Amino acid sequence: MNVIVLSVSCHRHPQTPLNADVLARDAIRDGTIGHITVTRADTVPSEGQMYRSLAASLDRGLGRVLIVDCACRIQAGLLQAMANAEGTVAVVADPSVDRERSARDDPAHPSTELVLDGDDGHTVNVHYLGCLVLANDDREVLGDVIADGPVAAPWTDVIARLARRTRVGFVVLARDVHESEVIVEKSLAGGSYARTYVRLQPSFAGRVVRKEAHGEGQSKLADEIIWLDRLESIAREHFPVLRGYRIEPSAVSMDLTYHHLPTLRRLIFNGDIDEEEAAAWVRHILVVLGTQLYPAGDRPTPDDYVHRTHLDRITERLRTCAEALPNFHELWSAEKIQVNGRWRVNVPTLVAEIGSSSEMLALLTPDRLVRTHGDLHFDNILIDRDNRRFLLIDPRGNPGYDAAYDLGKVWHSVHSMYDLIHEGRVAATTSGPRIDYEFTSPELLDFYTRVHRSLVSWLDSLDRADPQPHWMLRLRLAEASHMCSVMPFHIANDHQETVVLACYARGIELINDLYSDLKLAITAR
């Protein structure tokens, strides 16, 4: 990558020109930078002089180029990190930082606002920080923009016109939980209470996935780090490589190898695989987990396992929902809830009934626990179809549950239709002690239903070959528990709460059906 410096002086140091070659010394020495061009090295150039020099430099060179407004923008690690960026991208301020503070930091640059392309396909307003990486194919485009535009246009206007002719994305100069500067390429969905993003490394290491947390999410992330770090080699090959981590009193973070792979959910939603292949992947993953992950964690089951793992969690999460969504108080407190026209016993009542029944607890308590993934839904499964392998992300990180816990997560994808709910393919309304919901993607609903039927058939065959008493009841408890406790992580505060309502409605249905079958199982003993 080459560098073009538009000026060696600016409003931040008007009387002190800077030496760009000295500032970029480390990046030159390690081979990140091949050449530096300064449009004018003695004074702040006029826009006309600057653009003529810039256009000439673009016309002469080849390859990617980093254009900085001023030599003072050259910072340790920034050049190396930006060499790993893809496409044409601008460096912008963290949108979570107070914009007024950004303006005070850059008082002489009133035109630092740009409208650029976000990684979700939508345009966003950003605060430009004076660095632009130009892809080789866009060198000519920028030259044409300069030639066609006014001579004295501000540089940010030039970038704005460039963004109308080609895609200009952005990366964010932010601070991590340890208050260190990081270059964020894009944000990712992460685990509960954690922030996850793709981070550009200041080295030839390219990019990594950074997951970090403070406050409520610290202990959970620390558990995940320790869990990953202790995996044996046979299990470790099914997870991203742990590249590094920091566990501190006030913050926790880890870096994982980045894999540009789709999740199983994304393959399904994009129509890239059929039901047979989806079910085959799930069967393969469950077999691998059963032989390579679960055995190392085998241990006795605590007496309070069902309470601690399922019932207490449901109670705690419902309490959180009641506090966060007081307008829906009847949903949490009513004795019965009408779901799609059918009256059902509300969740707290059935949780108490199951928890007080020694016979039901006996049916639901596994003989042994194993080391499980703990969050095995379809968006935590990366699929490498070319190499016929998979990677699992965001494990729960605790010592383990029973295997039915992981199966319950699979079930809440293919049977509870959590994937459709999470992706907004559902409509839900409430009024008093009533929820009405409807899935709005019949094709996807049918797809997941067929995958579920295929998996049920396979598991039934396994059970006939090697009977495991009451495994389906334990699986269904896990599924119901997941759906009755996931709502706090989807509170939108938008007065509609579609995802919360749909999840709770499905949870109500599941735990009612489970309770009925538990009573039948007790009668049949």
NUPAGU-449237 format. One line per 4 residues: for each residue x, y, z of C-alpha. Coordinates in Angstrom, 3 decimals, padded with zeros to 6 digits. Example, Ala and Ser with C-alpha at 12.3 -4.5 7.8 and 13.67 -1.06 7.14 Angstrom:
BEGIN
012.300,-004.500,007.800; 013.670,-001.060,007.140
This chain:
BEGIN
000.000,000.000,000.000; 001.207,003.519,-000.842; 000.372,006.682,001.091; -000.534,010.139,-000.195
-000.301,012.963,002.344; -002.335,015.988,001.300; -000.606,018.369,003.715; 002.088,018.427,006.360
000.386,021.298,008.239; -003.165,021.879,009.365; -005.200,023.818,011.932; -003.967,021.491,014.672
-000.313,022.504,014.138; -000.271,025.441,011.680; 003.259,026.536,012.521; 004.828,023.074,012.778
005.099,021.084,009.535; 005.509,017.382,010.153; 007.764,014.864,008.436; 005.515,012.139,007.036
008.415,009.748,006.366; 009.491,009.898,010.004; 005.953,009.368,011.268; 005.512,006.349,008.989
008.968,004.919,009.717; 007.742,001.688,011.365; 005.261,000.950,008.586; 007.968,001.532,005.976
010.440,-000.700,007.809; 008.021,-003.629,008.115; 007.018,-003.379,004.460; 003.433,-002.223,005.019
004.096,001.025,003.125; 005.861,000.993,-000.217; 006.004,004.727,-000.937; 004.862,008.054,000.526
003.900,011.041,-001.619; 003.367,014.490,-000.100; 001.328,016.843,-002.280; 003.200,019.856,-000.895
005.722,019.721,001.889; 006.260,023.341,002.938; 002.906,025.032,003.468; -000.747,024.185,003.553
-001.581,023.880,-000.161; -004.590,025.460,-001.782; -007.328,023.059,-002.797; -006.422,023.539,-006.453
-002.738,022.753,-005.890; -003.586,019.839,-003.652; -006.035,018.265,-006.106; -003.714,018.653,-009.095
-000.929,016.933,-007.184; -003.299,014.240,-005.907; -004.670,013.522,-009.382; -001.132,013.243,-010.761
-000.141,010.823,-008.000; -003.230,008.684,-008.610; -002.528,008.608,-012.338; 001.094,007.545,-011.874
000.668,004.812,-009.290; -000.960,001.435,-009.043; -002.545,-000.526,-006.210; -004.217,000.509,-002.997
-003.471,003.921,-001.573; -004.119,005.551,001.791; -004.913,009.261,001.503; -004.546,011.286,004.709
-005.585,014.906,005.091; -002.460,015.756,007.046; 000.717,014.030,008.163; -000.524,014.289,011.745
-003.155,011.653,010.900; -000.363,009.081,010.619; -000.522,007.226,013.933; 001.188,004.161,015.319
-000.632,001.076,014.160; -003.113,002.938,011.950; -001.180,002.422,008.724; -000.692,-001.291,009.372
-004.356,-001.750,010.295; -005.641,000.144,007.250; -003.456,-001.964,004.970; -005.771,-004.843,005.926
-008.973,-002.986,004.984; -010.950,-004.209,001.967; -012.359,-001.955,-000.747; -012.544,001.824,-000.516
-013.158,002.860,003.083; -012.954,005.992,005.210; -011.900,006.129,008.842; -014.693,007.627,010.940
-015.380,008.403,014.579; -017.175,006.011,016.886; -020.878,006.960,016.574; -021.331,006.231,020.266
-018.977,009.108,021.109; -020.554,012.513,021.750; -020.626,014.403,018.441; -020.154,017.728,020.241
-016.890,016.447,021.663; -015.788,015.422,018.161; -016.505,018.942,016.936; -014.472,020.461,019.771
-011.562,018.188,018.878; -011.693,019.424,015.268; -013.019,023.014,015.500; -011.683,024.218,012.136
-013.268,021.369,010.176; -017.008,022.099,010.093; -017.478,019.820,007.049; -016.491,016.491,008.588
-019.938,014.916,008.230; -020.293,012.368,005.414; -022.989,010.006,004.188; -021.378,006.633,003.469
-022.375,002.999,002.980; -022.800,000.865,006.094; -022.076,-002.872,006.129; -025.840,-003.578,006.225
-026.403,-001.911,002.847; -027.872,001.312,004.277; -026.282,004.750,004.158; -025.341,006.404,007.440
-024.083,009.782,008.593; -020.506,009.579,009.876; -017.854,011.892,011.286; -014.814,011.669,008.962
-011.376,011.487,010.607; -009.094,012.368,007.709; -008.054,008.930,006.363; -009.332,007.284,003.175
-008.158,003.946,001.757; -008.706,003.861,-001.999; -008.995,000.520,-003.803; -006.984,000.206,-007.011
-010.132,000.136,-009.182; -011.274,003.439,-007.657; -008.099,005.416,-008.398; -009.408,006.419,-011.820
-012.857,007.133,-010.393; -011.419,009.594,-007.858; -009.334,011.193,-010.601; -012.492,011.759,-012.646
-014.315,013.160,-009.590; -011.506,015.671,-009.063; -011.439,016.631,-012.751; -015.216,017.103,-012.926
-015.606,019.067,-009.700; -015.025,022.659,-008.606; -011.401,023.641,-008.001; -011.914,024.893,-004.443
-014.252,022.198,-003.129; -013.572,020.942,000.427; -011.982,017.486,000.531; -015.014,015.999,002.272
-017.182,017.200,-000.651; -014.854,015.333,-002.996; -015.266,012.158,-000.928; -019.043,012.653,-000.888
-019.052,012.874,-004.704; -016.822,009.803,-004.871; -019.357,007.945,-002.715; -022.058,008.719,-005.301
-020.016,007.020,-008.043; -018.605,004.004,-006.204; -019.113,002.266,-002.887; -017.273,004.008,-000.066
-017.570,002.092,003.173; -016.072,002.976,006.506; -014.216,001.609,009.496; -014.561,003.061,012.972
-011.727,004.364,015.115; -013.004,003.380,018.546; -011.851,002.413,022.001; -012.230,-001.070,023.394
-013.231,-001.976,026.932; -009.595,-001.531,028.009; -009.546,002.045,026.583; -007.128,001.077,023.807
-007.708,002.335,020.256; -009.072,-000.255,017.806; -010.151,-000.165,014.165; -013.616,-001.724,013.893
-014.440,-003.047,010.430; -017.958,-004.213,011.259; -020.106,-005.138,014.209; -021.345,-008.685,014.725
-024.124,-010.242,016.713; -022.602,-011.407,019.972; -023.466,-013.264,023.118; -025.531,-011.847,025.928
-024.161,-008.587,027.365; -021.068,-008.754,025.113; -019.930,-006.535,022.255; -018.560,-008.400,019.226
-016.908,-006.927,016.148; -014.352,-007.558,013.422; -011.171,-005.725,014.293; -008.424,-004.784,011.817
-005.106,-005.828,013.311; -002.117,-003.442,013.166; -000.036,-006.163,011.512; -000.052,-008.719,008.723
-002.363,-010.803,010.930; -005.261,-009.175,009.055; -008.485,-009.212,011.015; -009.745,-010.924,014.135
-013.068,-011.197,015.891; -013.000,-009.224,019.135; -015.502,-010.085,021.845; -015.501,-007.921,024.959
-017.607,-007.160,027.996; -017.669,-005.206,031.211; -020.088,-005.113,034.084; -022.805,-007.745,033.854
-021.214,-009.643,030.971; -017.688,-009.971,032.393; -017.955,-013.249,034.263; -019.777,-014.970,031.422
-017.139,-013.945,028.881; -014.321,-014.944,031.244; -015.956,-018.381,031.555; -016.079,-018.665,027.775
-012.391,-017.757,027.441; -011.288,-020.315,030.023; -013.552,-022.942,028.441; -012.054,-022.383,024.974
-008.506,-022.256,026.295; -008.867,-025.653,027.980; -010.308,-027.542,025.009; -008.396,-030.614,023.925
-007.078,-030.605,020.363; -009.761,-032.981,019.084; -012.520,-030.600,020.217; -010.608,-027.371,019.541
-010.636,-027.914,015.763; -014.382,-027.196,015.750; -013.991,-023.702,017.251; -012.197,-020.537,016.091
-008.634,-020.269,017.397; -008.258,-018.196,020.546; -005.602,-015.634,019.511; -005.353,-013.777,022.799
-007.342,-012.502,025.741; -007.328,-010.109,028.696; -009.183,-010.774,031.931; -009.051,-007.709,034.179
-011.110,-006.572,037.174; -013.022,-003.976,035.137; -013.148,-005.541,031.658; -012.679,-008.793,029.739
-011.871,-009.349,026.064; -010.683,-012.022,023.657; -009.566,-012.158,020.031; -010.543,-015.088,017.805
-009.505,-016.037,014.294; -011.888,-014.468,011.797; -013.608,-016.816,009.348; -015.592,-015.335,006.473
-018.215,-018.074,006.569; -022.024,-018.022,006.610; -023.994,-019.354,009.537; -026.391,-022.239,009.058
-029.260,-019.807,009.577; -027.934,-017.465,006.888; -027.583,-020.319,004.386; -031.211,-021.240,005.018
-032.560,-017.688,004.812; -030.585,-016.977,001.631; -031.946,-020.127,000.004; -028.454,-021.565,-000.502
-029.206,-025.047,000.874; -032.207,-027.341,000.909; -033.855,-029.073,003.860; -031.973,-032.326,003.334
-028.561,-030.647,003.493; -029.547,-028.560,006.518; -030.682,-031.644,008.418; -027.526,-033.511,007.368
-025.333,-030.730,008.802; -027.227,-030.826,012.109; -026.906,-034.608,012.356; -023.178,-034.401,011.602
-022.620,-031.672,014.199; -024.513,-033.549,016.901; -022.545,-036.730,016.208; -019.230,-034.857,016.401
-020.227,-033.173,019.654; -021.307,-036.492,021.118; -017.963,-038.111,020.363; -015.454,-035.254,020.608
-016.837,-032.597,022.984; -019.252,-034.164,025.449; -017.208,-037.054,026.905; -014.498,-034.899,028.515
-017.040,-033.200,030.761; -018.806,-036.272,032.123; -019.760,-035.843,035.778; -022.597,-036.546,038.253
-025.777,-034.482,038.133; -026.363,-032.118,041.104; -029.628,-032.642,042.960; -030.837,-029.121,042.103
-029.963,-029.339,038.402; -033.462,-028.792,036.985; -034.117,-025.857,039.320; -030.743,-024.193,038.796
-030.503,-024.728,035.055; -034.100,-024.228,033.952; -036.759,-023.258,036.465; -034.836,-020.606,038.395
-033.593,-019.095,035.145; -037.138,-018.749,033.817; -038.276,-017.096,037.042; -035.379,-014.649,037.039
-035.833,-013.671,033.375; -039.587,-013.150,033.807; -038.830,-010.863,036.719; -036.481,-008.898,034.460
-039.191,-008.594,031.817; -041.750,-007.442,034.374; -039.412,-004.692,035.541; -038.430,-003.609,032.025
-041.911,-003.825,030.467; -044.441,-002.772,033.112; -047.026,-001.977,030.415; -047.298,-005.713,029.785
-047.835,-006.519,033.464; -050.826,-008.782,032.793; -048.668,-011.076,030.668; -046.361,-011.759,033.594
-048.954,-011.871,036.388; -052.174,-013.343,034.958; -053.139,-016.883,035.935; -053.899,-017.736,032.305
-052.882,-016.271,028.947; -054.816,-016.581,025.711; -052.421,-017.510,022.901; -053.871,-017.422,019.387
-057.353,-017.862,020.828; -056.532,-020.730,023.206; -056.325,-020.234,026.956; -053.130,-021.551,028.511
-051.820,-021.647,032.063; -049.229,-018.900,032.514; -045.576,-019.825,032.815; -044.958,-018.923,036.510
-047.722,-021.274,037.637; -046.349,-024.223,035.680; -042.777,-023.509,036.767; -043.969,-023.728,040.378
-045.953,-026.923,039.666; -043.003,-028.671,038.017; -040.587,-027.464,040.686; -042.725,-028.835,043.503
-043.323,-032.253,041.924; -040.667,-034.775,042.898; -041.982,-037.158,040.234; -041.674,-034.589,037.452
-038.223,-033.556,038.627; -037.158,-037.203,038.595; -038.270,-037.551,034.973; -036.443,-034.372,033.958
-033.170,-034.933,035.805; -030.441,-036.580,033.677; -028.231,-039.330,035.047; -024.986,-037.547,034.089
-023.860,-034.151,032.812; -021.416,-033.530,029.979; -019.451,-030.617,028.545; -021.898,-028.939,026.158
-021.707,-025.965,023.813; -024.605,-024.362,025.669; -025.953,-022.092,022.894; -026.249,-024.346,019.862
-028.727,-022.398,017.751; -028.293,-022.076,013.988; -026.730,-018.605,014.069; -023.851,-019.954,016.180
-022.889,-022.554,013.564; -020.502,-021.494,010.776; -020.596,-023.729,007.711; -017.643,-024.267,005.352
-019.344,-026.134,002.519; -016.238,-026.196,000.301; -014.202,-028.075,002.901; -017.091,-029.982,004.519
-016.377,-028.632,007.974; -018.123,-026.496,010.570; -017.099,-024.120,013.345; -019.086,-023.341,016.485
-019.061,-019.853,017.985; -020.251,-018.272,021.242; -020.197,-021.324,023.535; -021.778,-020.736,026.928
-018.494,-021.482,028.698; -019.750,-023.262,031.811; -018.730,-026.819,032.835; -021.752,-028.248,031.034
-025.327,-029.411,031.076; -026.867,-032.585,029.744; -026.879,-033.227,026.003; -030.606,-032.399,025.923
-029.687,-028.768,026.657; -027.882,-028.474,023.317; -030.665,-030.375,021.566; -033.132,-027.934,023.105
-031.245,-025.090,021.428; -031.468,-026.906,018.094; -035.168,-027.477,018.758; -035.807,-023.830,019.518
-034.453,-023.085,016.026; -036.359,-025.785,014.098; -039.486,-026.261,016.251; -040.050,-023.083,018.257
-039.095,-021.126,015.114; -036.782,-018.817,017.047; -034.841,-018.114,013.838; -037.941,-016.722,012.153
-038.839,-014.710,015.247; -035.326,-013.294,015.634; -035.202,-012.323,011.947; -038.503,-010.452,012.149
-040.533,-012.996,010.167; -043.405,-012.839,012.651; -046.238,-010.520,013.613; -047.404,-010.331,017.226
-049.843,-008.215,019.208; -051.072,-008.164,022.783; -053.998,-006.821,024.721; -054.336,-007.630,028.397
-053.680,-011.335,029.090; -053.628,-012.195,025.387; -051.010,-012.688,022.660; -051.748,-013.294,019.004
-048.868,-014.159,016.700; -048.372,-015.388,013.142; -045.290,-016.310,011.159; -045.056,-014.207,008.013
-042.752,-016.396,005.894; -044.688,-019.591,005.070; -041.859,-020.954,002.907; -039.323,-020.689,005.729
-041.843,-022.049,008.221; -042.333,-025.073,005.994; -038.548,-025.437,005.534; -037.850,-025.527,009.266
-040.802,-027.862,009.879; -039.369,-030.391,007.426; -035.912,-030.153,009.006; -037.513,-030.751,012.404
-039.358,-033.836,011.143; -036.150,-035.227,009.662; -034.300,-034.771,012.959; -037.140,-036.314,014.984
-037.037,-039.378,012.733; -033.269,-039.703,013.165; -033.380,-039.300,016.948; -036.198,-041.838,017.210
-034.016,-044.305,015.306; -031.137,-043.639,017.674; -033.395,-044.150,020.673; -034.610,-047.498,019.372
-031.004,-048.624,018.909; -029.837,-047.275,022.291; -032.785,-046.367,024.530; -032.367,-043.328,026.787
-035.361,-042.972,029.143; -037.261,-039.679,028.993; -034.680,-037.918,026.768; -037.432,-036.223,024.754
-039.026,-034.799,027.901; -035.654,-033.351,028.927; -035.146,-031.946,025.438; -038.580,-030.309,025.516
-037.905,-028.833,028.956; -034.718,-027.277,027.582; -036.564,-025.900,024.553; -039.368,-024.437,026.677
-036.837,-023.027,029.127; -034.922,-021.313,026.318; -038.045,-019.717,024.856; -039.388,-018.628,028.268
-036.112,-016.978,029.264; -034.709,-015.366,026.098; -037.029,-012.319,026.080; -034.850,-009.879,028.075
-032.209,-009.977,025.330; -034.743,-008.829,022.733; -036.417,-005.916,024.501; -036.620,-003.163,021.889
-038.456,-000.471,023.892; -040.497,000.312,020.787; -043.958,-000.160,022.383; -044.527,-003.188,020.125
-041.978,-005.739,021.391; -042.806,-008.170,018.611; -039.883,-010.517,019.315; -040.555,-010.571,023.065
-044.243,-011.347,022.549; -043.626,-014.083,019.991; -040.951,-015.762,022.097; -043.135,-015.699,025.195
-046.168,-016.987,023.301; -044.156,-019.940,021.999; -042.733,-020.512,025.480; -046.232,-020.589,026.978
-047.353,-023.149,024.409; -044.285,-025.325,024.902; -044.354,-025.469,028.690; -048.099,-026.199,028.701
-047.654,-029.095,026.289; -044.693,-030.367,028.286; -046.613,-030.214,031.564; -049.475,-032.244,030.073
-047.095,-034.918,028.825; -045.253,-035.020,032.146; -048.530,-035.853,033.879; -049.195,-038.586,031.331
-045.698,-040.010,031.822; -046.193,-040.132,035.596; -049.522,-041.904,035.164; -047.956,-044.455,032.836
-045.089,-045.365,035.221
